[in-house]
Structure formats: structure tokens, C-alpha cells
Amino acid sequence: MASRQGLALLLLVLTTLSGCTMGTFRATASCVGRCGEQYNNANRCHCNDECSQYGNCCSDYNAICVLQVSCASRCGKTYDSSNTCHCNDRCQEFSNCCDDYSAFCVPTTVPPTTLPPVSSFVATMSCASRCGETYDTSNTCHCNDRCQEFNNCCDDYNAFCVPTTVPPTTLPPVPSSPLPVTSAELSSIADDLWFGDVNFATEGVDFTLNLQSYVSNTAVHTDSSSSRLFSYMNENGVLSSPTYSTFVAILNNYIAQTGNTEQVTSAESAENEAFLSEIMKTPVMAKVHDFLRWKGIVPYNEDDFKARLSEIWFGRYSRQNGKLDTSGFEHVFVGEVKNGQVTGMHSWVRFYLAEKSGVFDYSGYVYKKQPGTIGVQFRWGSVWKNLGGFFLGTSPEFDVAIYTLCFLTRPNGQCQFNMAGQQMRIITYSWLDRGRYLASAYP
């Protein structure tokens, strides 16, 4: 392991040093800050999960994204036992820092005479911003259209000055009919979603819980918890993220009581579209789309998949009196009142906001399990929810992805899999119309 780490670090240092003075080149030729990004044919090399398959990874892909032996873009990251080395502020105490921890994470003052001016270095050693310039004998190397003829081009002449065409990523063929999904495959994609949730909020860092009373009998309605469940939330750090903010914007678009026709305004439709557009940009949704289209379960085209998501989550149907009074999004993430009780409501973000505003009154917890689910009892006005379960800290895109995955692969029943080393079970139900609409989903 030491030799692999040393080799990877050598490669990383060489790449980083060249990138320090060539911002454009670094942005497209290095994986620093780019691991897991979506494919972009404008980049000269790539840092996603498929680049190894197509042979177009950046030279430091293994060091930055696979071996994780460097502190580049990782300073201050929360401890993760799966990493080879660490970059948090206590790694020196435990002697498990990455070799380049001091270089990336410890502030240093470099004497001004140690390195030549950046502009001088760029002007004499690189073609960054110099393509097609007039020949200048004072330059160490050249970037004009005759430097190849005289064999005096800078080393990065081709990278900056010669247009290249990157072949588009070849995707596997579409199955003629949906393929079965095994339990092992379900567990594998669930792990990918869990560990790929870049907008995950960490308990104890981004939010803090005050569990208070344990509820042993959910049929008994006694408020034994005097304080709120969420005692702290880093709203600026969490809720300002685009997928969170567009999610929150939708929460007030519904009528709580079923049996009332809900008219969707053009502004509300635009909010639905904005939310779907934001989550479709995330690695989590890219992973679940890749998996489901590989199985032939959803449309191959991204826009068509987005339209299917809109149908599943925002398609309207009736829960009471034949009125178009509900949707999957409203039931799962907002909650409804039907026959004198709260139904649905399986979102930690919604619970936090409703509790903060006084709409929900937390009574106590029924369970709290790893890797991050909780069951609570609460009151919405005068109406009780005996037991409501939801994930803790997961992003809106993760919730949509995992519930959509189970809805489409294990509809109308238990969706069982392993995730983050724990056995998980999600229940989903579809509405009557051949599974077009999501009726409910919860952990």
C-alpha cells in the first residue's frame, strides 16, 4: 500500500505543480475538485466512474478519486474509516494524515524570493493564454503556428493550442424489455446513492437532535417532550443548497385536508420544474438513472426520464371524493390530513421547518436506527401522526432517488437491501393506474 500511495502522490504533486500556474489546464486536466462530476465533452480528461472503462481519466484520477491518498480538496473533511489517510484537524494527533497534509492543509508563508513570479513562469514555460502569439526570442518555448516546424513548442502546446475532439461516451444498448433487479444489485446501487450523496447533512455538525421522550405505545397521544426535536440547524449551510431551496419552495403549494381539488398554478408548475432540474444535476440522480435505464426500466434519454419523474411525483390523482386532491410529492414529503389523522410526511427537512414554525408539535421518538432513520410521533394542529418515519440528513435528491428506485423495482411492498452495512427496508405503494403514480414511500 505504501508504494501505491507514494506513486500516486508523486503523480499528484507533478500534476498540481503544473496546475498551480495554469488555471485553465488544471481545470480540465486534473481531478482536483472534480471526482464524480458528470461527463462533459469539453474537458480533456474525466473524473467520473466510467472514465476507466473508456480510457479517458485524468492522470491523477486514481490518486484523487480512487486511492484518496491526497489532501487535495479534502482539508477538514469529517473522519471516514474507509479512507487510506485523513485530512482533518486531528489526523496529526492520531498519526494518520496523508503525506501531503502539511502542503495542502497547513497554512505556510512562502518567501517571495523562493519562486519566480507566476506571470514570468507562464510567459516562458507554458502556452496558457499564448496560443498564436508573435515569435519572441526571449521566450524559452513558443506557441505560434510554426513552433512545430522549428521544434520549439512549449510542452503543453497541444493541450492548449491544438483543437481536440473527444469521442462521446458510448452507453450500453437499451434492453428490449425490463431486466430483473437482484437483491445484490439493489444493495450495490443503494450504497452508491448513500455514499454519493454530496449534499448530505451530518448529525452533530449540520444539525443536532434532542430526542427526549421515548414513545412505547403509539396509540397513546401524550406530549411528553417539552422541546423541539431539532435543537440546532445550520440553515445557511444546508438549506441554501439549490436542491434544498427548490425543494422547500414547493412545500407550501398544497391543501392539507384531502377531498379538496388542488389547482396547480403556472408558478407552482415552474417550482416543480425547477426542483427536478436541480436534482437532475446531482451525482445521486445520475447514478439512479444510469442503473434504471441499464435495466430498461426508465427512458434512456435524460429529458424523458425527468418527465417520468414528474409523472411519478407530481402527477395528480384522488384520495377522497373523486377530487384531484393529491400527488406523490405531497403525500410523501409534505403530509396530508385524512379521516382525522395525519398520513404521509416522510421528510426530515419538512419536519424541521414545520416544527420551527409551530405547525408540528413533537411528542417523542419511537425508534432511531443506523445508518440514519428515525420514527417519531407528533401532532399537526389537533391531528396526530402516531408514527412517521424518515431519513435523517439525506438530501432531497437522495430521498427522490431511493424512493423512485424502490417504487420502480419493488412496487407495492417491501424493498429490502443492505446500505452502509445495515439492513434496510422501504415500503412503497403505487396508485391504481398501473403504477404511473406514487401513492406512498417511507423507510
C-alpha angles and dihedrals in degrees: 000000000000093000092048090050093048093049092047092049093049089053091046094050093050091049093045094048091053090045095052092076100030108059096175094048092047091051092058105025101047134060094219104132092355106087111138095008120153119264113275117181090205090071119089092220136007143232105196130113093266101050093093090054093053097037096237103112120135114256093254096046095111093046096047105030107023112029093028090204093143135074093218105133090354105088110136094008116155115263113273117185091207092066120097092224137359142237106193125117093263100050091097089055090055096036094235102113120134113257092252095048093113092046095053106024108031113076112236135182113227115205109244092237095055096081131029117249111283092233091054092050093048092046094054108029109030139049092221105137091351105091111137095008121154116268112269119187091207092066119095091219136005142233106194125117093264100050091097089055090055095036094234103113120135114257093253095048093113092046094054107024108031114075113232132194116216112207112240117256111268112228124204118262120272112257113243089231134011114285123223119260116223124213090247091053091048091052092048095052091043089056090048090053095045097048092037094057098115092177094055115138115221121225111236091024109047097020140007129212130215102198098180113163125034114221111218097172115038092190089068113083107208123139101222096161115080096186135055122271092235110058095173137018129179092220096171092052099041112025095043092067110109095241091050096044094049089046092052091049090065098050096085096051097091144078111234098213115075119227094056118109110240117212113209109217124209089251091054091048088052090052091051090050092048091053094049091047092053097048091047088064093061129096090235094061092042090055096048091046092050091050097046095045090046085058092046092241100120135028115286095223115082094225091050091049090051089052089052090051089051090053093048096047106026103027108118127229139153130274096169139022094358091282123138090245107140151034137191092259093051095048098042102037106023106028132222140228116235130163093352098308140087114255128190120355106145104159126106091202092053091047092051094050095043091048092048092052093046096248093115123045112202114223103177146297127278098190142347117199141176139288086029123304132124136188118209141177117222145156126239104200103306095337123091134218105207094197129000120177128197143155117263121229097355118137122246089250092055092051092049091046099048094043092046090049092054094040092056099038103032106021124178098014147030121341105197126187144133119260128177089350094306132106110246135191127192123184119211133177130190127212120252098267099091095284097301093130133044113237099181143342130180142149 
